[in-house]
Amino acid sequence: MSTILQIIHALIAIGVIAGVLLQSGKSAGLSGSIAGGAETFFGKSKGLDETLSKLTTVAAVLFIISSLILAFWLGR
């Protein structure tokens, strides 16, 4: 049972990492200078960023819950 919980925990952790890395930053920074500001010219879709942000938040909450479950389960 603990092995299954650890695998689920690892998959959630990978989901959190992927969600954070796929989100766009608040300021364009170096990537904006490389792209030449094309995002401001063509417009940027906020729908995908908002959805990704919500999914990352859900994954982070699931990660915390699974961490607590594992701590109590393996700490017995």
C-alpha positions as CSV (number, residue, x, y, z in Angstrom):
1,M,0.0,0.0,0.0
2,S,2.8,2.4,0.8
3,T,4.4,1.7,-2.5
4,I,1.3,2.8,-4.4
5,L,1.1,6.0,-2.3
6,Q,4.7,6.8,-3.0
7,I,4.1,6.3,-6.8
8,I,1.1,8.5,-6.7
9,H,3.1,11.1,-4.7
10,A,5.9,11.0,-7.3
11,L,3.4,11.5,-10.2
12,I,1.8,14.5,-8.4
13,A,5.3,15.9,-7.8
14,I,6.0,15.6,-11.5
15,G,2.7,17.3,-12.3
16,V,3.5,20.2,-10.0
17,I,7.0,20.6,-11.6
18,A,5.5,20.5,-15.1
19,G,2.8,23.0,-14.2
20,V,5.3,25.5,-12.7
21,L,7.7,25.2,-15.7
22,L,4.9,25.6,-18.3
23,Q,3.5,28.8,-16.8
24,S,4.6,32.1,-18.4
25,G,6.4,34.6,-16.2
26,K,4.8,37.9,-15.1
27,S,7.5,39.8,-17.0
28,A,8.9,38.8,-20.3
29,G,12.5,39.3,-19.3
30,L,15.1,37.7,-21.6
31,S,12.5,35.6,-23.4
32,G,10.6,38.7,-24.4
33,S,13.7,40.3,-25.8
34,I,14.6,37.2,-27.8
35,A,11.0,36.9,-29.2
36,G,11.1,40.6,-30.1
37,G,7.9,41.5,-28.4
38,A,5.8,39.4,-30.8
39,E,3.5,38.4,-28.0
40,T,2.3,41.9,-27.5
41,F,1.9,42.4,-31.3
42,F,-0.2,39.2,-31.8
43,G,-1.9,39.2,-28.4
44,K,-1.5,36.6,-25.7
45,S,-4.2,34.1,-24.7
46,K,-4.9,34.4,-21.0
47,G,-7.3,31.5,-20.9
48,L,-4.5,28.9,-21.1
49,D,-2.4,30.6,-18.5
50,E,-5.4,30.8,-16.1
51,T,-6.3,27.2,-16.6
52,L,-2.7,26.1,-16.1
53,S,-2.4,28.2,-12.9
54,K,-5.6,26.6,-11.5
55,L,-4.4,23.1,-12.3
56,T,-1.0,23.8,-10.8
57,T,-2.7,25.0,-7.6
58,V,-4.8,21.8,-7.4
59,A,-1.7,19.7,-8.0
60,A,0.1,21.6,-5.2
61,V,-2.7,21.0,-2.8
62,L,-2.8,17.3,-3.7
63,F,0.9,17.2,-3.2
64,I,0.6,18.6,0.3
65,I,-2.2,16.2,1.2
66,S,-0.3,13.2,-0.1
67,S,2.8,14.3,1.8
68,L,0.8,14.4,5.0
69,I,-0.7,11.0,4.3
70,L,2.7,9.5,3.6
71,A,4.2,11.1,6.7
72,F,1.5,9.6,8.9
73,W,1.4,6.3,7.1
74,L,5.2,5.7,7.2
75,G,5.6,7.3,10.6
76,R,3.6,4.6,12.4
